[in-house]
């Protein structure tokens, strides 16, 4: 698997990443076992970058990734987490909150 360095001093990650959005939300019903199997297959193929967002299924996506990484070498995986999008209980968009205070809260 080819790799890339993020920025000038950032981590080295696989050139291909795995987008996890559809494993929890947005494209219809998702099967957790399939999502975990997909993450495992990607890791086994050398993918070391997984992309998620704190607003994918109200945090469920991050928890799914956590379950998939259990028992794996977490130091070998980089997570890219988008933040700032606001969603309501019915999964509707409510806007964005990317100013410094909400961004700091999301990173805490």
N, C-alpha and C positions, 0 to 999 in steps of 0.2 A: 504494500500500500504506500503510495506516495504521501509525503507529509509537507506541511507548511508551518512556518513560524508565524504566530500572530503578533503583529507589530514588530518592532525592532528587538524587543527583549522578552516577548511573551512566550507562552508555552508552545511546544511543537505538537501539532494535531494532524490527524489524517486529512488528506486533501478532500476526501468525501466525508460528509457528515450525515447524520441521521436526524431528520425532522420528525418529532414525536407528536405533533399536533393532532393528527388523525387517530392516535391511539387512545384518546380519551374523549374527543369532542369534535364538533364542527362538521364532520362528514357523515353524521348519522351514528347509529349505535356502534359501540366499539367493544371488542372482546378482550378482557385483560390478559388472558392466557396467550392470545395471539400477539398482543403488544409486547409482552415479556419475551416470547419466543423470537419476535422480530429484533428486539434489542440484543438478545443473546447472539442471534445469527450475525448481526452487524459487528458486534464486538469480536466474535470468532473470525470474521473476515478481515479484521484489522481496523475497523472504524473506531476512532477514539474521540470523536466530537459528536455530542448529542445536543440538539436544539429543542428548547421548550419555551414555555411562557407561563408566568404565574397565574395568568387568567385562563389558561386552557382547562376547562371543566372545574373552575374555581380551585385550582391547586391539585386536582386529582392527577394531572399529568406528571407533576413533579413527584408525587407519592408513588405512582406507577414506576417511574424510572428508578426511584429508590429501592423498590422491591426487586426490580430487575438486576440492580447492581449488588444486591446482597450476596455475599460470598465471592464477589469478583474483586479484583485489585482496583480499588477506587482511584488510586493514584495514576492509573493508566487511562482514565477517562476525563475529558474536559466537558463541562456543561455550559452551554450558552443559554442564558435565561433572559428573555425579553420581559420588560415590565412597563407599567404605566397605562395599559389599556384597562378600562373599567367595564365590567359586564354585570348585568342584572341577573336575578334569579332565573329568568326565562331565557338566559343566554343572549339577551339583546345587548347591543353596544350602548354604553352610557357616556362615552367620551374618553378622555385621557387625563392622566394625572402624573406627568413626568417632571414636574417642578422639583427642586431639591428636597423639600420635606417628604413628599410621598415616595420619591426614589430612595431616599435614605431608609424609610420605613420598610420598603420592599427588600432592601439589602440586609436588613437586620436579622 
